[in-house]
């Protein structure tokens, strides 16, 4: 775990376990889904963790899970969920290793931005209790609730009269809201 000297962010390496199961249709041979997170994991490149029949689990890689001080409100929303999850973003690449690990985040807003693009696979993975405690501690230290400020409407009107002439500061010879076809056209002589 590393923390910025100015306390702007902190990072923790997190490994991602991807599970491969047989596909349910004839058009998809395999179904891939992230199933677990490994806090503090070392580097890995598609390391086979276990295999039972047709089901296999791979530690596909490790990336830092970065918590930013400015995103504390988003982490608080995530921590309020019944099951606290991290979001894993995978980029498709084809071949024997169909996905590349792109991002691991605890910010649901950031995950939503990747999901809207449509190219990446974004999946929720439940956080282990130690990772939840780490995110909770960071959020508690850096969340600052902003007081609600009700917007007050500007009630000042310069002319105090609505006569259909538009802005009273601009001289108008007729109604500015008339239909364009009703405007007189100048004669050519």
N, C-alpha and C positions, 0 to 999 in steps of 0.2 A: 504494500500500500504506500503510495506517495501522495504528498500534499503540497500544494503550492505555498511558498513562504508568505504570500499575501492572503492566503486562505480563500482564493477565488475558486479553486477546484480541488478535488481529490480523485485519485485513480486506484483501482484494484483490478489485477488481471483476473479474467473470468473465462474459463473454458466452456465450450458448448458441445453437448452430446447430441448427435443426430442419429435418429433411428430409421432403419430401412426395413420395410415390410413388403410382402408381395402386393401388387396392385389389385384393385377390385374389378377392373375392367380389362378387356383384351388390348386396349389402346395404351394402357399404362402398366409397364412391367413391374415397376417399384413405386411405392409411396414413401416419401421422405418427410420427416417432421422432427424438429428439435424437441427433446424430451427432458433435458436436465442441464443445470449449470454447475460448474465446478469452480468455486471461489478460490483464488490463489493458485490456480493451475499453472503448470509450466507450458512451454511451447509444445505444440503438437501439429502434425500434418496428417489428418485422416488415419489416426491410430485406432485399430480395431480393439474395442474394449471387451465385448462379449458377443457370442453368436450362439443362438439356439434355433436349430432348424433353418427356416428361411428368414428369421428375424435377426438383424445385426445392429449393434450400436457402435458408433465411431466418435472419437474425440476429434472433431474436424479442425479445431484451432482454438487459439486463445487471443482475446483482445482485451484492452483495458475498458472497464466500465467506469466512465468519468461522470462524477457528480459536480455540477456547477452551482455556485452560490445563487446565481440569478434564477435558476430553475427550481428552487426549493418549493415553490407553490405547486408545481406539477408533480414533484415527488410526494408531496402531501396528499394530493388527489389519489395517486397510485397506492399509497399506504392505507388509504381509507377503504380500498376494495376488500371484499371478503377473502379473496386469495390474492396476495401481493405477487405481482409478476414482473419479470424483466421482458423486454422485447428484443427478439433476435431478428436481424435483417440479413437475409441470404440473397446473393446475386446468382442467377442461373448461369452456368457456364458449359453444360453438356459433358458428355463422356462418362468415364467411370466415376468421376467425382463431379456430380451434377451441380453442386452449389459451392460458392465461395463465401466464407464468412465476411460480412461487410461491417456490421455494427452490433454492439450490445448496449442497450440503454435502459434506464429506469424511468425515462420521461415519456409519458404517453403521447404528448404533443409531437415530439420528435418522431416517434414511431408512426404516427398518423401521416406525417409529411412523406415518409418513405412509402407508405401504403397507397397514397393517392397517386403516386407516379405510375403504378401498375406493373413495372418491370421486376421489382424485387418481391421476394416472399418475406412477409413480416408475420412472425408468430409470437404469441405470448407463452412464456415458460415460467412456471412457479419458481419463486426465489427460495433457496434454502434459508432456514431460520437465521443463520449467521449473517447472511447477506441482507436480510430484512433489518436486522439490528443495526448493521453498519449504515444503511440508507436512512433509517429512523434517527440515528444519532446525528448524522450530517444535517438532516432536515430540521431537527429540533434546534441545532446550534445556529442555523442561518435563515430560518423562515421569519420574515417580518410581516405582520398583518398590516395591510394598508387600510386606513379608515375609509368608510363609505362617505362619499361627498355627493350630495344630491345637486344636480345641475339646476340652476335657477334660470328661468326663462327671461329673456330681455323683453320687458313690457313697454319700453319707450317707443312711442310713435311720433314722428315729427309733424305730420299733418293732421292727425287726429280725425281725419275724414277720409272715407273711401268713396271716391266718385268715379272710378273706372278710367281715370286718366293716366294711371301708371305712377311713376316717380314724380312728385310735385316739383322737384328741383330741375326737371328737364321740361322745357317749354314744348307743349303738344298742341296741335291745332284740332285734333280730333281724337277719338277713342283709340288707344293703342292696342286694344284687344279685338279689333274688328277682323273679320275674315279677309284674307288677301284679295279675294275675287271682288269684294265690294269696294276696294280702293279705286279711286278715279285714276285713269291712265291719262298722261299728258297727250294733247293732240299734236300731231305733226302737221305743220302747214307749209 
